[in-house]
Structure formats: C-alpha cells, structure tokens
Amino acid sequence: MAKWNDSPLFRLALAACAALVAATNAVNGLTLGLATGCVLVLSGAVAALLDNFIADEKGRVVLFMVISAVFAGIAQMIVKAVCGGTAAALGIYLPMIAVNCLLLARPADENGVGPAVSDGVKQALGFICLVTLLGALRELMDVGTVFGAQVLPKGLQLTAMAALPAGGLLLLGLLAGLANLIKPKRSGKEDEAA
C-alpha cells in the first residue's frame, strides 16, 4: 500500500511544476492529473513490454521518452477534443507531460507489465488526488468555488495569491507539512528494513 510520503507530488518536486502553474482550479487540476496519470500508466506498460528488446540502459531511456511523447500527444488531442477551454487554460503544460520527471523517474519496470501497471496506477492515483486537491484549494481561496460550484459567499475572496504560482507553492508546502504530521511514526527497526 502506498504511503502519503510516497506520493509523487511530495517526493518529486519537479513533478509539481505544472501543478503549481496550471492547476489554478479543480477542473484544471483534475484534467492535468488524469492526463498525466494515463500517460504514466500507458508509457510504463509499453516500456515494460519492450524492455527485453533493448539491452542498453541509454536506449531504454530514449525509448521511454519517445513512448511518453506519443502518449502525451494523444492525451493532449483528447483533452482538446473533449474540453477545449480547459486545454487552452493548461496551455504548454499538456504537451510537457512527456518530460514530466514523474514519468522520467521510472523508465521501465524490469519485473514485467503487471508490476509496471500496478506501480503506475498507484503513482497516478496519488498524483491525480493531490493535483486536484491543490487546484480545488486554490480555486476556493481565490474565487470561493470548487469545480465551479459556489462554496463561500459571493464576493468573499480569501486570497488572490492562491491563483499565482507562489500561492500554489505555499499550498503544496502546507499539504506536504500536513501529510508529514499525520503520517504514522515508524520505529527505527522498520526504517532499517525498508
């Protein structure tokens, strides 16, 4: 079972760059998370299928980048076709999924397709949940809505900074701190075994 602190948004700070800029509301966060998650799972599965055909480690990385770019392009086309306004709001961050370090951190699972898909799904779910939560909090603090539904009284704006990348960074830091507070304390023996 994945732990809070194994979440890619907390572990790989660079994976958060797109979330900090583009996920200014819950819809953008969910869309970016779903697109990234799909690319992550599909790229990992295809890379695991092709892993036995490439012996060179550098070749594997290049192949994985090409596979990721293909799936990122497909994800971008799907998002544009389904929700063009959200695709426009996400801008360059949709095609940049291909070079997201969340994907590049796991070029191929040498244990086969099953473990690659399982790991990809776990990481994708964590990323989707966190980037959607981050977008929802930013939307709530900026305009008082979540997924476009009015939550706070109209005209009440907690802080306009939430819509800025710096506000996203502050919220991400607060979420990481909260996750560290609520994670279960492990004994030293468990740490040595891990």
C-alpha positions as CSV (number, residue, x, y, z in Angstrom):
1,M,0.0,0.0,0.0
2,A,1.4,3.4,-1.0
3,K,2.1,5.8,1.9
4,W,1.4,9.5,2.0
5,N,5.0,10.3,1.7
6,D,5.5,8.1,-1.4
7,S,3.2,10.4,-3.3
8,P,4.9,11.8,-6.4
9,L,3.8,15.3,-5.8
10,F,5.6,15.3,-2.5
11,R,8.6,13.2,-3.5
12,L,9.4,14.7,-6.9
13,A,9.2,18.4,-6.5
14,L,9.8,19.0,-10.2
15,A,6.7,16.9,-11.0
16,A,4.8,19.7,-9.2
17,C,5.9,22.5,-11.5
18,A,3.0,22.1,-13.9
19,A,0.6,21.7,-11.0
20,L,1.8,24.9,-9.4
21,V,1.3,26.9,-12.6
22,A,-1.6,25.3,-14.4
23,A,-3.8,23.8,-11.7
24,T,-5.4,27.0,-10.5
25,N,-8.8,25.4,-10.1
26,A,-10.2,21.9,-9.5
27,V,-11.1,21.2,-13.2
28,N,-7.6,22.1,-14.4
29,G,-6.1,20.0,-11.6
30,L,-8.2,17.0,-12.3
31,T,-7.7,17.3,-16.1
32,L,-3.9,17.6,-15.7
33,G,-3.8,14.8,-13.2
34,L,-5.9,12.4,-15.4
35,A,-3.8,13.2,-18.5
36,T,-0.5,12.7,-16.6
37,G,-1.8,9.5,-14.9
38,C,-2.9,8.0,-18.2
39,V,0.4,8.8,-19.9
40,L,2.3,7.4,-16.8
41,V,0.4,4.1,-16.8
42,L,0.4,3.5,-20.6
43,S,4.0,4.5,-21.0
44,G,5.1,2.2,-18.2
45,A,3.1,-0.7,-19.6
46,V,4.5,-0.3,-23.2
47,A,8.1,0.3,-21.8
48,A,7.8,-2.9,-19.8
49,L,6.6,-4.8,-22.9
50,L,9.6,-3.6,-24.9
51,D,12.2,-3.8,-22.1
52,N,13.5,-7.2,-23.2
53,F,14.3,-5.9,-26.7
54,I,16.7,-3.2,-25.6
55,A,19.8,-4.1,-23.6
56,D,21.4,-0.7,-23.4
57,E,20.2,1.5,-20.5
58,K,20.5,4.7,-22.5
59,G,18.4,3.1,-25.2
60,R,15.7,2.3,-22.7
61,V,15.6,5.9,-21.5
62,V,15.3,7.2,-25.1
63,L,12.7,4.7,-25.9
64,F,10.7,5.6,-22.8
65,M,10.9,9.3,-23.7
66,V,9.6,8.6,-27.2
67,I,6.7,6.4,-25.8
68,S,5.9,9.2,-23.3
69,A,5.8,11.8,-26.0
70,V,3.5,9.8,-28.1
71,F,1.0,9.2,-25.3
72,A,1.3,12.8,-24.2
73,G,0.4,13.9,-27.7
74,I,-2.6,11.6,-27.7
75,A,-3.6,12.9,-24.3
76,Q,-3.4,16.5,-25.5
77,M,-5.5,15.7,-28.5
78,I,-8.2,14.0,-26.4
79,V,-8.3,16.9,-23.9
80,K,-8.6,19.4,-26.7
81,A,-11.4,17.4,-28.3
82,V,-13.3,16.8,-25.0
83,C,-12.8,20.1,-23.2
84,G,-11.1,22.7,-25.4
85,G,-11.4,25.5,-22.8
86,T,-9.5,23.5,-20.2
87,A,-6.9,22.5,-22.8
88,A,-6.3,26.2,-23.6
89,A,-6.0,27.0,-19.9
90,L,-3.5,24.2,-19.4
91,G,-1.5,25.5,-22.4
92,I,2.0,24.2,-22.8
93,Y,1.7,22.1,-19.7
94,L,-0.3,19.4,-21.5
95,P,2.4,18.5,-24.1
96,M,5.1,18.9,-21.3
97,I,3.6,15.8,-19.6
98,A,6.1,13.9,-21.8
99,V,9.0,15.3,-20.0
100,N,7.5,15.4,-16.5
101,C,10.0,13.9,-14.2
102,L,7.3,11.8,-12.6
103,L,7.4,9.8,-15.8
104,L,11.1,10.0,-16.4
105,A,11.8,8.7,-12.9
106,R,10.6,5.3,-13.9
107,P,11.7,4.4,-17.4
108,A,10.9,0.7,-17.3
109,D,9.9,-2.0,-14.8
110,E,12.1,-5.0,-15.2
111,N,9.6,-7.2,-13.4
112,G,7.1,-7.2,-16.2
113,V,3.9,-5.4,-17.4
114,G,1.8,-6.3,-14.3
115,P,4.1,-4.6,-11.7
116,A,4.7,-1.7,-14.1
117,V,0.9,-1.0,-14.5
118,S,0.3,-1.5,-10.7
119,D,3.0,0.9,-9.8
120,G,1.9,3.4,-12.5
121,V,-1.7,3.2,-11.2
122,K,-0.6,3.9,-7.6
123,Q,1.5,6.8,-8.6
124,A,-1.1,8.1,-11.0
125,L,-3.9,8.0,-8.3
126,G,-1.7,9.8,-5.9
127,F,-0.8,12.5,-8.4
128,I,-4.5,12.9,-9.5
129,C,-5.7,13.3,-6.0
130,L,-3.1,15.7,-4.9
131,V,-3.2,17.9,-8.0
132,T,-7.0,18.0,-7.9
133,L,-6.9,18.9,-4.2
134,L,-4.3,21.6,-4.9
135,G,-6.4,23.0,-7.7
136,A,-9.6,22.9,-5.6
137,L,-8.0,24.7,-2.7
138,R,-6.6,27.4,-4.9
139,E,-10.0,27.9,-6.6
140,L,-11.7,28.0,-3.2
141,M,-9.3,30.6,-1.8
142,D,-9.3,32.7,-4.9
143,V,-12.9,32.8,-6.0
144,G,-14.8,30.8,-3.4
145,T,-15.9,28.0,-5.7
146,V,-14.9,24.3,-6.1
147,F,-15.5,22.7,-9.5
148,G,-17.4,25.9,-10.4
149,A,-19.9,25.5,-7.5
150,Q,-20.2,28.4,-5.1
151,V,-19.0,27.3,-1.7
152,L,-18.1,30.6,0.0
153,P,-20.4,33.7,-0.1
154,K,-20.1,35.5,-3.4
155,G,-17.5,38.3,-3.4
156,L,-15.6,36.7,-0.5
157,Q,-12.0,36.1,-1.6
158,L,-9.6,34.7,0.9
159,T,-6.5,35.5,-1.1
160,A,-5.9,36.3,-4.7
161,M,-2.4,34.9,-4.2
162,A,-3.8,31.4,-4.4
163,A,-4.2,31.7,-8.2
164,L,-0.5,32.6,-8.6
165,P,2.3,30.0,-8.8
166,A,3.7,31.3,-5.5
167,G,0.3,30.6,-3.8
168,G,0.3,27.1,-5.3
169,L,3.8,26.5,-3.9
170,L,2.8,27.7,-0.5
171,L,-0.3,25.5,-0.5
172,L,1.8,22.5,-1.7
173,G,4.2,23.1,1.2
174,L,1.3,23.2,3.6
175,L,-0.1,20.0,2.2
176,A,3.3,18.3,2.5
177,G,3.6,19.5,6.1
178,L,0.1,18.2,6.9
179,A,1.0,14.9,5.3
180,N,4.1,14.7,7.5
181,L,2.1,15.5,10.6
182,I,-0.5,12.7,10.0
183,K,1.8,10.0,8.7
184,P,2.3,7.2,11.2
185,K,5.5,7.2,13.1
186,R,7.7,4.2,12.3
187,S,10.2,2.6,14.7
188,G,13.9,2.6,13.8
189,K,13.8,-1.1,13.1
190,E,11.1,-0.6,10.4
191,D,13.2,2.1,8.8
192,E,16.2,-0.2,8.6
193,A,14.2,-2.9,7.0
194,A,12.7,-0.5,4.4
